[in-house]
Amino acid sequence: MTDYLLEVVMQEILLRLPIESLIKCTSVCMSWYSLVSSTAFISIRSISLDKDDPFYLTSHLLKRGRRTLLSLEPVFVCFGMQSIIHCFVQTSFSSEQIHRQLLVDLVLRGKQLTLLVPLWKVWCYLTKQMQQVMEMIQMLWNSDTD
Amino acid sequence: MSSSTDSPTLTTETTQLSPQPDTETAKPTKKITLKSSDNQIFEVEESVAMEFATVKSFFEDSPSTDTVPLPNVTAKPLSQVIEFCKEQIKFKANPDEAQKKKYNAEFVTEKSDKDLVDMIPVANYLEIKDLLDVLNQAVADRIENKSVEYVRSFFGIDNDFTAEEEAALRREHAWAYEGVDED
């Protein structure tokens, strides 16, 4: 049996997993469960294991929307226009032919549209899809407040 | 385009990686001796050793030492880590992002699961950030969407949940357990 990797290293590895895999990893052992459900981890990865938490819902939606761009509608219904909008986008690293999930938090505050990008190298993969999502959100935002 | 298709050079120099007897042969560049926990001696060029932040600070603290003991590091992962760093030095001297990416990808592809997992604490201890990034990503790729049982055996982790606890967890987030990749 190999020694368990240091928690800090394990966290680095787990952070690179898509949410579905990450949730599976919570039942690997107790220490992984504590790690993934820790506040620190959740704030980095924007997920929650608590079903009452909006983050849980969005991680579930992500699963259903595998390899497609999710409709923003359920998210709007859930949070309303005034609050945080989480938008999950699936894209592929065509160069590496690995499908990967990109999690992009779109935060609307006032009329300012801010794109919060988690630790991943998301900027490189800002695809056409992503631009369409942003335009859509801006459009909806404008029509709602005018 | 065509010139970049050569595979990274991993040829003659790798012979130096094997543990060597404790005798010093005169070389033009300064060598640093690293001693693994299983008492294997590695002679590496100073430039390579300075890639290891831990070794570097060891030398800054005690410049007169000639051998750096690495009590947490065994010979096999250490030799692989040295191999990686030697190549990175070449890329530093001769930046070629495409080749570097290719080398890094091949470096992890050819390693067994155990080799990767064993190298991670070494890269972490020696504070080689680039390597740690490469290894973490490689391990994440190998366990992505695998079954819980597969992940446990990958890392050699014992299941410390009771059957009831585990069943409850799986029930609670059942959607995440639908469909896993073949082992």
Interface residues (C-beta under 8 A of the other chain):
Chain A: M1 T2 D3 Y4 L5 L6 V8 V9 E12 I13 L14 R16 L17 P18 I19 E20 S21 I23 K24 C25 T26 S27 V28 C29 M30 W32 Y33 L49 K51 H60 K63 I98
Chain B: K114 V117 D118 I120 P121 N124 L132 N136 Q137 V139 A140 D141 I143 E144 N145 K146 S147 V148 V151 R152 F155 G156 I157 D158 N159 D160 F161 E166 L169 R170 E172 H173 W175 A176 Y177 V180
